[in-house]
């Protein structure tokens, strides 16, 4: 029986991560020297794109891992563990705290470098020390004058869908009204 047919039967012809039934294909873990059902899973196009490109990750899409992380299949557990480590959010840390992988699977899951702290990685933190991630929402804790304009961003203003500055850990970008501004993290609190 072909690998794809085996995975289709195993997954009931749905994505083994998010349960989607559209645009499905075999996804081989990068460590798989030869394709086999132990190191492959059946995944939708959305999951595959986000597993392969960290810039494409939509944290809300991966809330499905709450269910799929309990899969009996090694490849599904490994990718669930990796994606939970790639998404820096409180809920992912909670799920990682509940998840259990045998030592050999954990070693294989870590082979891609996930779960390891990066020495030169910038960490953006709000005024309370809470780690901020791309797409988070924050609230201003102080009135801020916006340089180059007459705009004053008022205390209590919510700034949604922030973007992190990849060169400076104290800067984030967000929209206040119609204007996109740079905000210093010392003046925001995560919602």
C-alpha positions as CSV (number, residue, x, y, z in Angstrom):
1,X,0.0,0.0,0.0
2,X,1.3,3.5,-0.8
3,X,2.4,5.9,1.9
4,X,-0.4,8.4,0.9
5,X,-3.1,5.7,1.1
6,X,-1.8,4.5,4.5
7,X,-1.9,8.1,5.8
8,X,-5.4,8.7,4.3
9,X,-6.7,5.6,6.1
10,X,-5.0,6.5,9.4
11,X,-6.3,10.1,9.3
12,X,-9.8,9.4,7.9
13,X,-8.8,11.6,4.9
14,X,-8.4,14.8,7.0
15,X,-5.5,16.9,8.3
16,X,-4.0,15.1,11.3
17,X,-3.2,18.5,12.9
18,X,-6.3,20.7,12.2
19,X,-8.9,18.2,10.8
20,X,-9.3,20.2,7.6
21,X,-10.5,18.1,4.6
22,X,-9.3,20.5,1.9
23,X,-6.0,20.4,-0.1
24,X,-4.4,17.5,1.7
25,X,-0.9,16.0,1.1
26,X,1.7,13.8,2.6
27,X,4.1,15.9,4.8
28,X,7.4,14.2,5.6
29,X,9.4,15.4,8.6
30,X,12.7,16.9,7.4
31,X,14.6,14.2,9.4
32,X,13.0,11.4,7.4
33,X,15.7,9.9,5.3
34,X,13.2,7.7,3.5
35,X,9.4,8.4,3.5
36,X,7.6,6.2,6.0
37,X,4.4,6.4,8.0
38,X,6.3,6.9,11.3
39,X,7.9,10.2,10.2
40,X,5.1,11.4,7.9
41,X,1.6,12.9,8.4
42,X,-1.3,13.9,6.3
43,X,-1.7,17.6,6.4
44,X,-3.6,20.4,4.7
45,X,-2.0,23.1,2.7
46,X,-2.4,25.8,5.4
47,X,-0.6,23.7,8.0
48,X,2.2,22.7,5.6
49,X,2.9,26.4,4.7
50,X,3.0,27.4,8.3
51,X,5.2,24.5,9.3
52,X,7.7,25.3,6.6
53,X,7.7,29.2,7.0
54,X,7.7,30.7,10.5
55,X,6.7,34.1,9.0
56,X,3.4,32.6,7.9
57,X,2.4,31.3,11.3
58,X,-1.2,32.3,12.5
59,X,-1.3,31.4,16.2
60,X,-5.1,31.1,16.1
61,X,-5.0,28.4,13.4
62,X,-2.8,26.3,15.8
63,X,-5.3,26.2,18.6
64,X,-6.3,22.8,17.0
65,X,-3.1,21.4,18.7
66,X,-5.1,21.2,21.9
67,X,-6.6,18.1,20.4
68,X,-4.0,16.8,18.0
69,X,-1.1,16.8,20.4
70,X,-2.7,13.7,22.0
71,X,-2.4,11.7,18.8
72,X,-1.0,8.2,19.0
73,X,1.2,8.8,15.9
74,X,4.8,9.9,16.4
75,X,4.9,12.4,13.5
76,X,1.8,14.2,14.7
77,X,3.1,14.5,18.2
78,X,6.5,15.7,17.0
79,X,5.0,18.4,14.8
80,X,2.6,19.5,17.5
81,X,5.5,19.9,19.9
82,X,7.5,21.9,17.4
83,X,4.6,24.2,16.5
84,X,3.8,24.8,20.2
85,X,7.4,25.9,20.7
86,X,7.4,28.1,17.6
87,X,4.3,30.0,18.7
88,X,5.2,32.2,21.7
89,X,2.0,32.6,23.6
90,X,0.7,31.8,27.1
91,X,-1.7,29.1,25.8
92,X,1.1,27.2,24.0
93,X,3.2,27.1,27.1
94,X,0.3,25.7,29.0
95,X,-0.2,22.9,26.4
96,X,3.6,22.2,26.4
97,X,3.4,21.8,30.2
98,X,0.8,19.1,29.7
99,X,2.4,17.3,26.8
100,X,4.6,14.3,27.2
101,X,7.0,12.8,24.7
102,X,9.2,9.8,25.3
103,X,12.9,10.6,25.4
104,X,13.6,9.4,21.9
105,X,10.7,11.3,20.4
106,X,11.6,14.5,22.3
107,X,15.2,14.2,21.0
108,X,13.8,13.8,17.4
109,X,11.4,16.8,18.0
110,X,14.3,19.0,19.1
111,X,16.4,18.0,16.1
112,X,14.9,21.0,14.1
113,X,16.2,23.4,16.8
114,X,12.7,24.2,18.3
115,X,12.5,24.5,22.0
116,X,16.1,25.7,22.3
117,X,16.7,29.3,23.4
118,X,18.5,31.4,20.8
119,X,21.3,33.4,22.3
120,X,20.9,36.4,20.0
121,X,17.1,36.3,19.8
122,X,15.4,39.6,20.7
123,X,12.7,39.3,23.3
124,X,10.1,42.1,23.5
125,X,8.6,42.6,26.9
126,X,5.9,45.0,28.2
127,X,6.1,47.1,31.3
128,X,5.3,44.1,33.5
129,X,7.9,41.9,31.8
130,X,5.3,39.8,29.9
131,X,6.7,38.6,26.5
132,X,5.1,40.2,23.5
133,X,4.6,38.4,20.2
134,X,3.7,39.4,16.7
135,X,-0.1,40.0,16.5
136,X,-0.6,40.6,20.3
137,X,-2.8,43.5,21.6
138,X,-1.5,46.0,24.1
139,X,-2.9,49.0,25.9
140,X,-1.0,52.3,26.4
141,X,-0.2,53.1,30.1
142,X,0.7,56.7,29.5
143,X,-0.2,59.6,27.1
144,X,2.4,59.6,24.3
145,X,3.2,62.4,21.9
146,X,3.8,61.1,18.4
147,X,6.9,62.7,16.9
148,X,6.4,64.5,13.7
149,X,2.7,65.0,14.2
150,X,0.2,66.7,16.5
151,X,-1.2,63.3,17.5
152,X,-1.3,62.4,21.2
153,X,-1.9,58.7,21.8
154,X,-4.0,58.7,25.0
155,X,-3.5,56.4,28.0
156,X,-5.8,53.4,27.8
157,X,-5.8,53.3,24.0
158,X,-5.8,49.7,22.8
159,X,-3.3,48.9,20.0
160,X,-4.2,45.6,18.3
161,X,-2.1,43.4,16.0
162,X,1.3,44.8,16.9
163,X,4.4,44.1,15.0
164,X,7.8,43.5,16.6
165,X,10.9,45.4,15.5
166,X,13.5,42.8,14.5
167,X,16.4,45.1,15.4
168,X,15.4,46.7,18.7
169,X,13.7,44.8,21.5
170,X,12.2,48.0,23.0
171,X,10.3,49.0,19.8
172,X,7.0,47.7,18.5
173,X,4.7,49.0,15.8
174,X,1.0,49.4,15.9
175,X,-1.9,51.5,14.7
176,X,-3.4,54.3,16.8
177,X,-6.4,55.5,14.9
178,X,-5.4,55.7,11.2
179,X,-1.7,56.2,12.0
180,X,0.9,53.4,12.3
181,X,3.4,54.4,14.9
182,X,6.5,53.0,16.7
183,X,5.9,52.6,20.4
184,X,8.4,51.9,23.2
185,X,7.6,48.8,25.1
186,X,8.1,50.5,28.5
187,X,4.7,52.3,27.8
188,X,2.5,49.3,27.0
189,X,0.8,46.5,28.8
190,X,-0.3,43.3,27.1
191,X,-4.0,42.8,27.1
